[in-house]
Every structure is written in structure tokens, then in C-alpha cells.
Amino acid sequence: MKGIKKDNSEALFETAKTYFPGGVNSPVRAFKSVGGGPLFMKKGDGCMIWDEDGNEFIDFCCSWGPLILGHNNPKVYENVVSALGNGASFGAPTVLENELASLILSKNPFIEKIRFVSSGTEAVMSALRLARGYTGKTKVLKFEGCYHGHVDSMLVKAGSGLATFGTSSSAGVPEEYANETLVLPLNNIEALRICIRENKDVLACAIIEPIPANNGLLLQDKSFLTELRELCTENNILLFFDEVISGFRVGFNGAAGYLGIAPDIITYGKIIGGGLPVGAYGARAEIMAHVSPDGPVYQAGTLSGNPVAMAAGIAVLTECAKPGFYENQKEKTETFVNRINAHAKNKGYNFEMITVGSIFWLSFDGKKRIQRADQIDGNMDGFKNLFLELLDRGVYIGPSGYEVGFISAAHTPEKLDTAARAFCEALDSIF
Ligand SMILES: *Cc1c(COP(=O)(O)O)cnc(C)c1O
């Protein structure tokens, strides 16, 4: 590893540290797990990004998922600028909210009404309140290894032993809140059956990332998700798919459409705002009727449905809705991943890229299908070394081995070819 030029980024980070905790406004950006400080980004165009030192990278972080069309997409740009010219925000309805809602709901068989908010966390927080308000029950079932934003009751990990009551995983979350959440391992039907049998009368909902992609890519057996659906239906528990990553990523109807499993509540974020802050939650009309001002579950937002953000979402989802969009994304991603995997296999490296749709994850565990959080090897040295070798070769991936990578519509076959070569070389130098 020779190391890239970082003088300007380092100086900016020193200043940032005087302003922000850890120098950042979201912790994973701090490069803690790969060492050194973060690269300060200056510009993005298509699948390329440039940092403040003039380094150029092919970007596989894509803002952690929202940029399914890549950076500076001309249609997104045009829509955003045009909306901005008409005023940034009114605190009153605009036609753009109707347009984005219609784009989503007209194709989505799982939800009939939607409410826009401003982040994935806010969507989850609001939808959990709705689940409780609708069912009149208070506890929530979550699965270890799924991330649902920094909602108090979701910052919870499994308790010790057989206890399913969670313990808080962040300071500042009272144990009383954590105790409202039950935590189970993913992909374990037996544990699920027992937990639901014992807690059906208190469980408002079961929340899951149907394609868990925040802690490795933990592809679940369909039988597990089907069983979860059935158990929820039988016991009057709402099935809550958190599709903040998978929504509009593995298909226009997200993981629900991809897997053919109908949830009761869905949350969106990331892609739905095309790089601007948007989240959303949706459900059947009968459930959504409980949200204020129709119903008693209060939820509001000064900037909810913001016209500039809606304009970005409309531009992105219009492209995603075109025939062949997702097939093309998947095909490109598979070609890229297969090539790197073939190289690793050929050389006998303990490395495998796991993929679904246009998402990939770098597994150093040598197991093709890791399905539970506790199966991930916590030693991230391999990831760290690969990350640095990739930077040297003009490839930027998210600076954490637990996070997934994304391929956008702007990743051309030529750039993917270049990137695949960089991955193979980087693997050669770390193994
Ligand atoms: C990113 C993410 C969130 C949180 O969204 P923010 O916009 O970061 O608040 C919630 N759930 C899932 C599944 C996510 O991937």
C-alpha cells in the first residue's frame, strides 16, 4: 500500500473535530474501523467522486444507498433546480407530494396510503408508534443484525442467555425502553415460534429488514420470512418490513415484491429521496386511518414532503420504474461480482462477494450464505487492508466491513471492468 494524498482532507478533519463530535455528523463516516481520517468529498458525477486532494474514485458507497442513479444525474438536477426556483418549502401541500405518492402507490400492491417524513429513522419511529396505536399492544420484536435507525427502542441488543428482552446498546436509552423490545436471532424458526407463542398478547409488531443489509448481507431463507408472515397473521401482530435500503433497490416494490411476501407496514428512505432527506411509511388504508389528522396516532413534520426533496424522488423513481431497469442493474452487478469471486476462488482466497440486486457485501468468512449476525467474523483486518488497497487503486467503498456496497445505473461496464481489476489486484496484495 502506498497511500493516497490526504493533506487537505486531514486539515479539514482537524477543523471539523473542533466543531463536531468525532469530526463528523454521522459516526460511520469517521473512518474509525479503517484508520486515518475520512476523505472530504468535493464533487460527484455519474459513478465517479473527487475528494479535496484531487483524488478520483469509482464510488461504491453511493451515499450509503440513496444514489441509485449515481451522482449529479441530469434529470434529478433539473427537477431539483426547478422545484427550488419555485420556493424551498411552504409548510402547505404541493402537487409534488401527490406526484411522488402516485408514482409509488400506483405500482405497489402492499400499501394503500403513505406518509412522507424526512429520514429513515423518522419513518421507523413513526411507524412503530402507528403499530402500537393500531394494535393497542406495546412490545416490538426485532432481529439481531437488523438496523432500523437510531430510534430509542431499536438501539437494543439481545439480552444474555435465553432472555429475549433486549438490553440497550447505546447510552441514553433507558432499560425500560429497551425492555419494550424483544430481540431474536435471524433465520431461526424455532426461536421465533417460541417467542411469538409466549408474547403474542403483548406484541404490536415484528420489524425486520427482509433483506438485512446493515450488518453484512444476511440473506434469509424464504421459509423463515414466510413463517414470520404466517405467525404474525395468526396472532394479530403487524409484520413491519423496514425497506429503507431494500425499497426501490432490489426492485420497484422492494424486498416485499422481490420475495413475494406481503407485509402490513413498510418504511422507505434512502432511494426515495434521491440523495435528499426523505423517508416514508405506508400501510393498508385501514391502518393508515389511525394516523393524525384522520386518527389518534400523532405524527407531524415541518419539512415533511418538502418540494425540493419530492422533486428529487420523483426524478429517481421515474427512472427506476422504466422497464428493464432492475434487470439491468442486477445483470451488471452479477458480472462484476462473478468476476471478482472467480479470481478469489482461483487463487484460493478466503473471500467471497455476496450479492442481491445491485447490493454487494465483502465476506472474509469464506461462507457463501451467512444468515445471522453472530456468524460474521469480528476481525476486520482483511477488510481494512482491502479498503486501503482499493483507495490506492481509485476505488471507494464505505469505510466499514459491516456495510454493503452499491452499484448505480451510472456505473458503466467500462468503469465496472476497471473496478473489478482493481479488486482483483487489491486481493492479490492482501492475501
Ligand atoms: C439507513 C437505514 C435506516 C435509517 O435511515 P436514516 O435516514 O439514516 O435515518 C433505517 N433502517 C434501515 C433498514 C436503514 O438501512
The ligand as an SDF file (V2000), in Angstrom:
LIG
                    3D

 15 15  0  0  0  0  0  0  0  0999 V2000
  -30.4180    3.6410    6.7190 C   0  0  0  0  0  0  0  0  0  0  0  0
  -31.4590    2.8520    7.4170 C   0  0  0  0  0  0  0  0  0  0  0  0
  -32.2940    3.4010    8.4040 C   0  0  0  0  0  0  0  0  0  0  0  0
  -32.0850    4.7980    8.9320 C   0  0  0  0  0  0  0  0  0  0  0  0
  -32.2900    5.7590    7.9570 O   0  0  0  0  0  0  0  0  0  0  0  0
  -31.6620    7.2310    8.2020 P   0  0  0  0  0  0  0  0  0  0  0  0
  -32.1370    8.0110    7.0240 O   0  0  0  0  0  0  0  0  0  0  0  0
  -30.1930    7.0450    8.2730 O   0  0  0  0  0  0  0  0  0  0  0  0
  -32.2290    7.7260    9.4790 O   0  0  0  0  0  0  0  0  0  0  0  0
  -33.2960    2.6220    8.9240 C   0  0  0  0  0  0  0  0  0  0  0  0
  -33.4980    1.3670    8.5040 N   0  0  0  0  0  0  0  0  0  0  0  0
  -32.7320    0.7960    7.5650 C   0  0  0  0  0  0  0  0  0  0  0  0
  -33.0270   -0.5880    7.1130 C   0  0  0  0  0  0  0  0  0  0  0  0
  -31.6700    1.5220    7.0020 C   0  0  0  0  0  0  0  0  0  0  0  0
  -30.8970    0.9350    6.0900 O   0  0  0  0  0  0  0  0  0  0  0  0
  1  2  1  0
  2  3  1  0
  2 14  2  0
  3  4  1  0
  3 10  2  0
  4  5  1  0
  5  6  1  0
  6  7  2  0
  6  8  1  0
  6  9  1  0
 10 11  1  0
 11 12  2  0
 12 13  1  0
 12 14  1  0
 14 15  1  0
M  END
$$$$
